[in-house]
Amino acid sequence: MQEFQDLKITINKNDIEEFINYLGQQPGNWQRDFSKEHDVTKFTDGMMFCFNYMLNDEVHSSLWLAEKEKDTLYTSNIVPVMTNRLSISEYNEIQRKFCSELLSKADKKFKLNIELSKETIELEDLVCSEAAQALRSFSRLANKSTGHGHPLDKKRWFEFIKLTAESSYKISPEQLEKFLVEDGWSENSSIELACDYEYSIELLEYLK
C-alpha cells in the first residue's frame, strides 16, 4: 500500500534556530514564508516553520516543519496552493525534494539524523502474517458487491477479526479501508467494512 511518508529530523535543540535560518537562505526552489509562520504561531505554543516550494516562480505548495520534541522536528503537513489536494505520490515527491535539495546541504553543516518512512508498506507490516493471510483470503474470495453478506464470506471476515484482535499490533481502520480500495473494493464498501472492523475490535477489547 502507498502511504504518506513521515519525515523526522533529530537535531540539537540549541541548533534549531540556526538550522532553520540556514534552510531559508539557500538558493533554489524553496523559500521560507515568515508571514504564514507568524499567522500560525499566534494559535500554537510550539515552533512551526513554513517553506514554500516554488514552481515557475509561483508557490506550488507549503511544507510545514513543527516541533515534536525538544530535539525533533517533523513534517506536520504539506499544503497545496496550486491545486485543491495532493495525491500521495505528489506529497511524497515534494517531501523528497525538500530532503534532497535542502536537508542534504544542512546535513553537512549540522549533526542531523534524518528519518523518512517507507512510501510503500506491505500488509504484513500492519498485522500478523496469519491475519494478513486471512484478510487476503476474504478480499480475494468475497463477493465485493455484498461485503460479508454470504455465510462463507462472513466466516472469513470473522477469522480476520479474531486473528487481529489476538495480535499485539493492529491495522488501523483507515489503513484497512485503503487496502480494500486498492484490492478492488468500492469506496463505500471499503468504508463500511472499515467501520465494521473498528467496532468489532473495540467490542472484543471491551469483552476481554
Number of C-alpha atoms within 10 A of each C-alpha: 14 16 16 16 20 16 19 20 18 18 19 14 13 10 12 19 10 11 19 16 11 15 19 19 12 15 10 10 19 23 18 21 16 12 9 16 16 13 10 14 13 8 8 9 9 11 15 20 23 25 24 24 24 15 12 7 8 12 17 17 21 23 23 21 22 18 19 17 11 13 14 19 23 20 20 17 15 22 17 18 15 12 9 7 13 16 9 13 14 14 20 22 13 18 22 16 15 19 17 11 17 20 19 14 14 17 15 9 11 16 12 17 12 18 13 15 13 13 14 10 12 11 18 13 12 17 22 19 15 15 24 20 15 21 25 19 15 23 21 12 12 19 14 18 10 10 18 19 13 11 9 13 20 15 14 20 22 18 17 22 22 16 18 24 19 14 14 8 12 19 19 14 18 13 17 23 24 19 20 22 16 14 14 12 20 15 14 11 17 24 19 14 20 20 15 13 22 17 13 16 17 11 12 13 11 8 7 5
